[in-house]
């Protein structure tokens, strides 16, 4: 009886960090990888990046890992992949690729939003790369432009942290890792990511608000995950793919088809970019 309670992430009496520890144990067992070095969350447009990085040595359905899928409820749960790669110094490393992001707008609660990041930390990762597809506020960022996240503004009015745990978010998006990324591509711009709740896109007035408060990118993920990552002691690299000009920035309305097309077109280029960044992180 007590056991069921502790492993159900949706039970408020359970400990989400304990569920993450159990999930990480399961990931290790099912992939045969004892310890991961780095983890990646692949957002819109970034799905092909794992293939550029190295050799897949294990794959686990999220349904088989505690906390990722509500049992009995059908839905698209992703997979978690173990990728073996050789870093820039020639050492053999393992990356955990999380293809199972839960968005805040799904309404499943912040525990599920933060779970993947917490599992990554419990599986040994010291670095997490959070990627996303988003809207851009600078007209010069054409669809297909990758931008490093230098900071965020969390407009969800929520936090992945429960209770009175005060986590410092200064340099949340590691300056060191952004520096590594720029050794791969010196032309990479940086911007402030604004997480809206979604799932609707912003109105032009909301995009102007985001601009006036210091935002450069608008999206529906990443910020809450980054907070959970910092709480878990992970070093965070955030990279956005601008798939569309944010509402009102360009004269044309947002089209999901164009967003998908921009991601498809950028896929091979940003996949190769991300793989080289990970190799240089080590
Ligand atoms: I792809 O323009 C993508 N995701 N909030 N706004 C928000 N999320 C997005 C956008 C966008 N484009």
Boltz pocket constraint, residues with backbone or C-beta under 6 A from the ligand:
constraints:
  - pocket:
      binder: B
      contacts: [[A, 44], [A, 133], [A, 134], [A, 135], [A, 136], [A, 194], [A, 196], [A, 198], [A, 200], [A, 201], [A, 202], [A, 218], [A, 219], [A, 220], [A, 241], [A, 243], [A, 244], [A, 245], [A, 246], [A, 247], [A, 254], [A, 259]]
      max_distance: 6.0
